Amino acid sequence: MSDWPSHGGRPEQLLPRFGLAGDSEVIDFSANLNPLGPPPWLAQRLAACVTELAVYPDPDYCEARDAIAMSEGLGPKQVRLTNGGAEAIFLAAALLARQGVRRAAIVQPTFGEYERACRHYGIAVEHVELAPGSFALDEARADEAMRDAGALFLCRPNNPTGTLIERGVVERLLATGRSHGAMLVVDEAFVDFVTPDERLTPLLARFDNLLLLRSMTKLYAIPGLRLGYLLGSAAAVNAIAELQPPWSVNALAAGLVAPLLADRDYLARTRAWLDAERPWLQGELAALGLDVVPSHANFLLFRDARLQDARGGSMPALLEHLARGGILVRHTHHFIGLEGAWLRVAVRSRPENRALVEAIARWRHP
Ligand SMILES: Cc1ncc(COP(=O)(O)O)c(C=O)c1O
């Protein structure tokens, strides 16, 4: 199954599998981006800042860093701006390698880049698998991994399940890690879509073995611009700064951080959309008899056990049916424990979500 594209959001890589033109018009549910699109002021601001491209950016991105520190209630020394959440993941792995970590555990199924980053830095990987179907964490197993490996990666809320490991569990893992010299790396790329009190930022005051990875590309729908950051102890962030290539974030992206964080209206509109649309889509998919994982994020994972039984069909077949109808969803072939038996869809606007539901209904009842 390795010839399936490893990330969503690339119709030109997926559609030709089905003999469809790569540039066909599709509704893209395969990348988990805010369907509100970038804030309306963004294009104009970028155009106005083009002159900044003529000079090198501040290598420490102090203005952006301070804006993040302020909004997170942290000191500036605990923040490092990165070229998307992806760079934050690779920097976290680089730090672990620098600290001598030889083996890391990853809570699976999850985003594939933690494993790639670890392997890139020569760190062996073991997996802590969530329970099939419920995707609950076996806390004893995770605790064991925290004792045995030098680090544990987990994603919260988790891509692709949308599940959220309880904060109390995270705290216990951190305590175990502290007494065994292990780091906990939590990717909070989708935390902006969860209620604010679920952010783990306050735990940084108590645990210096915690690293938090953030992305700004999902919430603000700017994956092409690349913007993320990393939060940790001042010592860890300082070590990470040493490992980061110089000027890895471009001036246009860095200059957007403060105004993006200040745009509370955009955040409120996003919350209003998601509060209405996620339960609606989840309910409609469940009403079609699909097995939908309750999600804390802006995407839903589902499968259709009945369909597989009754028609000998499969989720890849449903994916193809949807693609032929101009709807792109995310396959799960690369996710450990899912192996193509589930599909993931981003929550989008009501008309788009309705189009998805209707297309699945046509598949089920042709
Ligand atoms: C869980 C998770 N973390 C990080 C990233 C990387 O995001 P960015 O675009 O900020 O690099 C993604 C992208 O899909 C993701 O799903």
The ligand as a Gaussian input file, in Angstrom:
#p B3LYP/6-31G(d) Opt

LIG

0 1
 C       -0.680000      16.041000      13.683000
 C        0.050000      16.936000      12.759000
 N        1.120000      17.586000      13.216000
 C        1.817000      18.419000      12.417000
 C        1.454000      18.605000      11.105000
 C        2.282000      19.519000      10.266000
 O        1.623000      20.705000      10.080000
 P        2.335000      21.969000       9.439000
 O        1.583000      22.272000       8.203000
 O        2.221000      23.039000      10.459000
 O        3.746000      21.594000       9.175000
 C        0.348000      17.939000      10.590000
 C       -0.045000      18.117000       9.176000
 O       -0.909000      17.465000       8.674000
 C       -0.375000      17.084000      11.439000
 O       -1.447000      16.415000      11.012000

